[in-house]
């Protein structure tokens, strides 16, 4: 029998039963589309986060409260509040003398607030920060001025807005000099920060945040006396390691930690932060790929069940073909090709849908103002096609084998 005959017969049978064919391949379409979408969106999200982290600079050090493994997420990532860092710690680490490798430092606290202006209420992130923020974050103002050290010490009721939250609250109106109300207290807006995106590991995006002097945020909003974290800027990337070791020794001494005790803080640099984020996003991507693969597996089971029904419906046809000289291998090959063809069609349609939905998602995210790239890996497309064919072969094996073993005499007597 010519090698193309089973393929031609398979397409003919699939076309005759279009609805059944569609229902058969639906699971494969969903599974393949899920795999393509997860691969695309997961890679794009990872690139966005890593690019933003790398854009901040390679000479940043983050001091976080609570002990943690160097390569694992900090305690704060699990919602654990450890009040071990103080304003005095920040002053010692960032004065330029105690740790000579450090040229600037900033302390942070975080929260969420409702901002009232006229009859409008807007939810926003809260960042309480010190005067070293602009230098540490490589950030800039588009208008107005920054807090002075005196304003921080005197609990001044002044605020700086991220560019996005300023636009959301004031629209096209000038925000400088206006007063917003937070927890029944008025704060005068003195500056607007340039839009930038996420500000790295352990920090909120400044674009949607209201920034207050650190002590103002601590005492008047959050009612705390500790720091959420400290960020320090080394003079250059080569000084990161000695700076980290000095910071660790100084904080252990300041916190009266004995030799037998572990640190009550953790010191991270930007490289380790990037490594942690990459590890977390990789794990998430692989988990979602596993979910998509399960959908493909379910699609394969659906193909097997439908093909078994098809075999029972075509027993007389199989018997007639065998009576006319068709071999077991001919029947086996035909049904195996039919199952693989169904799976391949589902895989191709799934790839088309997956790419289309990924492109649509990228377009929407870009419209929302994020620097999101539409990424499709040729390898993921190749693997999706290969897995689709493999599923057809694996789950088509049993129905094809069952069809090939039908006796011609029994088939012709079958009602």
Secondary structure as the mmCIF struct_conf table of DSSP 4:
data_model
#
loop_
_struct_conf.conf_type_id
_struct_conf.id
_struct_conf.beg_label_comp_id
_struct_conf.beg_label_asym_id
_struct_conf.beg_label_seq_id
_struct_conf.end_label_comp_id
_struct_conf.end_label_asym_id
_struct_conf.end_label_seq_id
TURN_TY1_P TURN_TY1_P1 UNK A 3 UNK A 4
HELX_RH_AL_P HELX_RH_AL_P1 UNK A 5 UNK A 16
TURN_TY1_P TURN_TY1_P2 UNK A 17 UNK A 17
HELX_RH_AL_P HELX_RH_AL_P2 UNK A 18 UNK A 56
BEND BEND1 UNK A 58 UNK A 59
STRN STRN1 UNK A 60 UNK A 65
BEND BEND2 UNK A 66 UNK A 66
TURN_TY1_P TURN_TY1_P3 UNK A 70 UNK A 71
BEND BEND3 UNK A 72 UNK A 72
HELX_RH_3T_P HELX_RH_3T_P1 UNK A 75 UNK A 78
TURN_TY1_P TURN_TY1_P4 UNK A 79 UNK A 79
HELX_RH_AL_P HELX_RH_AL_P3 UNK A 87 UNK A 94
BEND BEND4 UNK A 95 UNK A 97
TURN_TY1_P TURN_TY1_P5 UNK A 98 UNK A 101
STRN STRN2 UNK A 102 UNK A 117
TURN_TY1_P TURN_TY1_P6 UNK A 118 UNK A 119
STRN STRN3 UNK A 120 UNK A 129
TURN_TY1_P TURN_TY1_P7 UNK A 131 UNK A 132
HELX_RH_AL_P HELX_RH_AL_P4 UNK A 133 UNK A 137
TURN_TY1_P TURN_TY1_P8 UNK A 138 UNK A 138
STRN STRN4 UNK A 141 UNK A 144
HELX_LH_PP_P HELX_LH_PP_P1 UNK A 146 UNK A 148
HELX_RH_AL_P HELX_RH_AL_P5 UNK A 149 UNK A 153
TURN_TY1_P TURN_TY1_P9 UNK A 154 UNK A 155
STRN STRN5 UNK A 158 UNK A 162
HELX_RH_AL_P HELX_RH_AL_P6 UNK A 163 UNK A 170
TURN_TY1_P TURN_TY1_P10 UNK A 171 UNK A 172
BEND BEND5 UNK A 173 UNK A 173
TURN_TY1_P TURN_TY1_P11 UNK A 176 UNK A 177
STRN STRN6 UNK A 179 UNK A 182
TURN_TY1_P TURN_TY1_P12 UNK A 183 UNK A 184
STRN STRN7 UNK A 185 UNK A 193
HELX_LH_PP_P HELX_LH_PP_P2 UNK A 194 UNK A 195
TURN_TY1_P TURN_TY1_P13 UNK A 201 UNK A 202
HELX_RH_3T_P HELX_RH_3T_P2 UNK A 206 UNK A 208
STRN STRN8 UNK A 209 UNK A 213
HELX_RH_AL_P HELX_RH_AL_P7 UNK A 214 UNK A 216
HELX_RH_PI_P HELX_RH_PI_P1 UNK A 217 UNK A 222
BEND BEND6 UNK A 226 UNK A 226
BEND BEND7 UNK A 228 UNK A 228
STRN STRN9 UNK A 229 UNK A 234
BEND BEND8 UNK A 235 UNK A 236
HELX_RH_3T_P HELX_RH_3T_P3 UNK A 237 UNK A 239
HELX_RH_AL_P HELX_RH_AL_P8 UNK A 240 UNK A 254
TURN_TY1_P TURN_TY1_P14 UNK A 255 UNK A 256
TURN_TY1_P TURN_TY1_P15 UNK A 259 UNK A 260
BEND BEND9 UNK A 261 UNK A 261
HELX_LH_PP_P HELX_LH_PP_P3 UNK A 262 UNK A 263
BEND BEND10 UNK A 264 UNK A 264
STRN STRN10 UNK A 265 UNK A 269
HELX_RH_AL_P HELX_RH_AL_P9 UNK A 270 UNK A 313
TURN_TY1_P TURN_TY1_P16 UNK A 314 UNK A 314
HELX_RH_AL_P HELX_RH_AL_P10 UNK A 315 UNK A 323
TURN_TY1_P TURN_TY1_P17 UNK A 324 UNK A 325
HELX_RH_AL_P HELX_RH_AL_P11 UNK A 328 UNK A 367
TURN_TY1_P TURN_TY1_P18 UNK A 368 UNK A 369
HELX_RH_AL_P HELX_RH_AL_P12 UNK A 378 UNK A 404
TURN_TY1_P TURN_TY1_P19 UNK A 405 UNK A 405
HELX_RH_AL_P HELX_RH_AL_P13 UNK A 408 UNK A 413
#
